Amino acid sequence: MGKEHYSEESNKAFETAKLTSYWLYLAGIPEAVEYGKLIDLENAIDPGVIPHSKDMCFLNPIIHEIRYGSINHYIRESGCKNILDIACGYSPRGLQFAKNGYHYVGADLPVVAKELAPIAKQTELAGYEYAGVDATNYESLKEAADKLAGPICIVVEGLGMYLSSQDAAAVRRNIARIMHEHEGSVYITTDPGNGYLFFDVITANYPPERMREAFGMLFEMYNWASNGGITMETDKRPLETDAALFKEAGLIAKMCPLLPAGTALSTLKGLASDAAEKIRNAISHPYTFVAVLSDDYKAEDETEQAFSMESRVENDTLIMSVSGRLDTLSSPGLLECFEQNKDRITSVEIDAEGLTYLAASGSRVLHLIRKQLATPDALIIKNLDGDIENQLADDEIIKHL
Ligand SMILES: C[S@@+](CC[C@H](N)C(=O)[O-])C[C@H]1O[C@@H](n2cnc3c(N)ncnc32)[C@H](O)[C@@H]1O
């Protein structure tokens, strides 16, 4: 199996990204149609992998046209000509802004960036590039950000719902740190208000009895690609909770209307007049976060320890020692090492003394390894730091002590 396979297994969220750009394509957003052709979107959407029902194909284009348009609106408002689109997926944003003289860096998992880099090159647009990152990994994000000189407009659309609370906190801290290094930067995201937007679009179009079902359907995808458990209640947590989390990371967020009143939307054309009217009102709801760095931000200067791994097979046991961060960038290597040895071992012993951070993707890989062993006890993880031990116990990789 190729290296891509191990990367794909460690973080499933990228699989949903083509579908996200498909909604903009269905909405008829001109650059999404152009970009869809470049990435062969019609053929890339496999209903066998991710189900997309008629309802999803109706609701999602409306939601995504608003969400995508909102971020683009605040990019233009910021006056900043550099864009770092974290978890960019297959969004047509890069094509659109690079055509208009912006320098755009799309930062996504290496498996996505590798696929998109030649497409950007093919457009021959200056200032249109991609970088492979794990947004929880500061060094990788910094490398992507440093392709841009001066203040950056950092944007995040459709990532938050895939992240564990620990990974989400790491992403916020990393963004604040980059904003500190690129003075005058601004951070724009629709993620905290995403559930509210879903709710507004569903209730504008469907009677109350169809609400829960439609909400569940829309979140099926997020739950499939993350650790699951997103419900209408969890995804509509008070926006002030997110604002407080931003503050903890050193960011001051302003909650701004999704779009200015009167913004034209292509997806409204096909709607009943009362539904269209409700959505025209909904776009003024303050669901978009526009954040700046707080004046009292305390700079972090810690260098993150890079991942390293040693392994050997002894008496039917694969013995590994790992140190540094186990995240989407490093966990595929761990999985590959296991897969290459699995036919000649019956157990795995991991010395995790040097492990400094365990992202959800790392946890996922440990889970995949454990699942393939004859018994759960055949995976032994030793010398764990207390917090990481609790995290593994919560993820049911090891037993709670
Ligand atoms: C639903 S897609 C959204 C894509 C795009 N922003 C859009 O709105 O069309 C989620 C994206 O998050 C990316 N992703 C998931 N975890 C990530 C991480 N830790 N670091 C960077 N990107 C990540 C996935 O690869 C995927 O492209």
The ligand as a Tripos MOL2 file, in Angstrom:
@<TRIPOS>MOLECULE
LIG
   27    29     1     0     0
SMALL
NO_CHARGES

@<TRIPOS>ATOM
      1 C1        -15.2740   19.9390    5.1630 C.3       1 LIG1
      2 S1        -13.6820   20.1840    4.5290 S.3       1 LIG1
      3 C2        -13.7350   21.9290    4.3200 C.3       1 LIG1
      4 C3        -12.8760   22.3560    3.1920 C.3       1 LIG1
      5 C4        -12.9370   23.8360    2.7960 C.3       1 LIG1
      6 N1        -12.5170   24.7200    3.8480 N.3       1 LIG1
      7 C5        -14.2940   24.2190    2.2940 C.2       1 LIG1
      8 O1        -15.0000   24.9100    3.0130 O.co2     1 LIG1
      9 O2        -14.6380   23.7830    1.1890 O.co2     1 LIG1
     10 C6        -12.5880   19.9480    5.9190 C.3       1 LIG1
     11 C7        -11.1110   20.0160    5.5540 C.3       1 LIG1
     12 O3        -10.3420   19.9870    6.7520 O.3       1 LIG1
     13 C8         -9.1270   19.3330    6.4720 C.3       1 LIG1
     14 N2         -8.4980   18.9490    7.7430 N.ar      1 LIG1
     15 C9         -8.9570   18.0780    8.6770 C.ar      1 LIG1
     16 N3         -8.1190   18.0150    9.7240 N.ar      1 LIG1
     17 C10        -7.1110   18.8920    9.4590 C.ar      1 LIG1
     18 C11        -5.9440   19.2790   10.1600 C.ar      1 LIG1
     19 N4         -5.6510   18.7560   11.3360 N.pl3     1 LIG1
     20 N5         -5.1320   20.1820    9.5910 N.ar      1 LIG1
     21 C12        -5.4180   20.7100    8.3620 C.ar      1 LIG1
     22 N6         -6.5030   20.3760    7.6490 N.ar      1 LIG1
     23 C13        -7.3430   19.4810    8.1860 C.ar      1 LIG1
     24 C14        -9.5770   18.1650    5.6200 C.3       1 LIG1
     25 O4         -8.5140   17.5730    4.9230 O.3       1 LIG1
     26 C15       -10.6100   18.8310    4.7290 C.3       1 LIG1
     27 O5        -10.0370   19.3050    3.5520 O.3       1 LIG1
@<TRIPOS>BOND
     1     1     2 1
     2     2     3 1
     3     2    10 1
     4     3     4 1
     5     4     5 1
     6     5     6 1
     7     5     7 1
     8     7     8 2
     9     7     9 1
    10    10    11 1
    11    11    12 1
    12    11    26 1
    13    12    13 1
    14    13    14 1
    15    13    24 1
    16    14    15 ar
    17    14    23 ar
    18    15    16 ar
    19    16    17 ar
    20    17    18 ar
    21    17    23 ar
    22    18    19 1
    23    18    20 ar
    24    20    21 ar
    25    21    22 ar
    26    22    23 ar
    27    24    25 1
    28    24    26 1
    29    26    27 1
@<TRIPOS>SUBSTRUCTURE
     1 LIG1         1 GROUP 0 **** ****
